[in-house]
Amino acid sequence: QVQLVESGGGLVQPGESLRLSCVASGNISNITTMGWYRQTPGKQREVVAIITSADIRIYTNSVKGRFTISRGNAKNTVDLQMNSLKPEDTAVYYCRLTLLNRPDYWGQGTQVTVSS
């Protein structure tokens, strides 16, 4: 079984920073991508940032230049450094893991709230 555990969410003021972390455990051979998605009430879940097994990074336009996705040396962790946070970044953030020829896996979500 595969488990994803996220941490690092919280309440911050506009302009501040947060760092989200996701640790994957279990049978996680042949990782193809790890990524962060977010969702607000009444809206579809959207991609924020993805990093591939070849270390290619993809960002949604609204976070380019502010967010940075990275993987740990052990390759089973993925972090999202979020700088210059805006109120519109408020959402539940989910970690997603994709494996070769297997179903995707999702974390339980962590709340990020940006408010003055």
C-alpha positions as CSV (number, residue, x, y, z in Angstrom):
1,Q,0.0,0.0,0.0
2,V,1.1,3.6,-0.7
3,Q,0.7,6.4,1.8
4,L,1.2,10.1,1.3
5,V,1.5,12.4,4.4
6,E,1.4,16.1,3.9
7,S,2.5,18.8,6.4
8,G,3.2,22.5,6.5
9,G,-0.1,24.2,6.0
10,G,-1.3,27.0,8.1
11,L,-2.5,30.6,8.3
12,V,-0.3,33.4,7.0
13,Q,-0.6,37.0,6.0
14,P,-0.3,38.2,2.4
15,G,3.3,38.4,1.3
16,E,4.5,35.7,3.7
17,S,5.8,32.3,3.0
18,L,5.0,28.7,3.7
19,R,6.7,25.4,2.9
20,L,4.6,22.3,2.3
21,S,6.1,18.8,2.5
22,C,4.8,15.4,1.4
23,V,6.4,12.1,2.3
24,A,5.5,8.9,0.3
25,S,5.9,5.5,1.8
26,G,5.1,1.9,0.8
27,N,5.5,0.3,-2.6
28,I,6.6,3.4,-4.5
29,S,8.9,2.0,-7.2
30,N,8.9,3.6,-10.6
31,I,7.7,7.1,-9.6
32,T,6.8,9.1,-12.7
33,T,5.7,12.4,-11.2
34,M,5.1,14.0,-7.8
35,G,3.0,17.1,-7.6
36,W,0.9,19.6,-5.7
37,Y,-2.7,20.4,-6.4
38,R,-5.2,22.7,-4.7
39,Q,-8.9,23.0,-4.3
40,T,-11.3,25.6,-3.0
41,P,-15.0,25.0,-2.2
42,G,-17.2,24.7,-5.3
43,K,-14.2,24.5,-7.7
44,Q,-12.4,21.7,-9.4
45,R,-9.0,20.6,-8.1
46,E,-6.3,22.3,-10.1
47,V,-2.6,21.6,-10.6
48,V,-0.2,23.9,-8.9
49,A,3.2,22.3,-9.7
50,I,4.6,19.0,-10.9
51,I,8.0,17.5,-10.9
52,T,8.9,14.6,-13.1
53,S,11.3,11.7,-12.5
54,A,13.7,13.6,-14.8
55,D,13.4,16.7,-12.6
56,I,11.4,18.7,-15.1
57,R,9.3,21.2,-13.2
58,I,5.9,22.5,-14.4
59,Y,4.0,25.3,-12.8
60,T,0.6,26.8,-13.3
61,N,0.9,30.4,-14.5
62,S,-0.5,32.0,-11.3
63,V,2.4,30.7,-9.2
64,K,5.3,31.0,-11.5
65,G,8.1,33.0,-9.9
66,R,6.6,32.6,-6.4
67,F,6.4,28.8,-5.8
68,T,9.2,26.3,-6.2
69,I,8.7,22.5,-6.2
70,S,11.5,20.2,-5.3
71,R,12.2,16.6,-4.4
72,G,14.3,15.3,-1.6
73,N,17.5,13.3,-2.1
74,A,15.7,10.1,-1.3
75,K,13.2,10.9,-4.1
76,N,10.2,9.9,-1.9
77,T,9.5,13.4,-0.7
78,V,8.3,16.5,-2.5
79,D,8.2,20.0,-1.1
80,L,6.5,23.2,-2.3
81,Q,8.1,26.4,-1.2
82,M,5.5,29.2,-1.4
83,N,6.6,32.8,-1.3
84,S,4.8,36.0,-1.7
85,L,1.5,34.3,-0.8
86,K,-1.7,36.0,-1.9
87,P,-5.3,35.6,-0.6
88,E,-6.2,33.8,-3.8
89,D,-3.7,31.0,-2.9
90,T,-6.0,30.0,-0.1
91,A,-7.1,26.4,-0.6
92,V,-6.6,22.9,0.5
93,Y,-3.4,21.6,-1.0
94,Y,-3.0,18.0,-2.0
95,C,0.1,15.9,-2.8
96,R,-0.2,13.5,-5.8
97,L,2.0,10.6,-6.7
98,T,1.9,8.9,-10.1
99,L,3.6,5.6,-10.7
100,L,4.4,3.7,-13.9
101,N,1.4,1.5,-14.9
102,R,-0.4,1.9,-11.6
103,P,-3.2,4.1,-10.1
104,D,-2.5,7.6,-8.8
105,Y,-2.2,8.3,-5.1
106,W,-3.3,11.3,-3.2
107,G,-2.6,12.7,0.2
108,Q,-5.3,13.8,2.7
109,G,-4.8,17.5,2.1
110,T,-3.5,20.4,4.1
111,Q,-5.2,23.8,4.5
112,V,-3.4,26.9,3.5
113,T,-5.1,30.2,4.4
114,V,-3.7,33.6,3.4
115,S,-5.5,36.4,5.1
116,S,-4.8,39.7,6.9
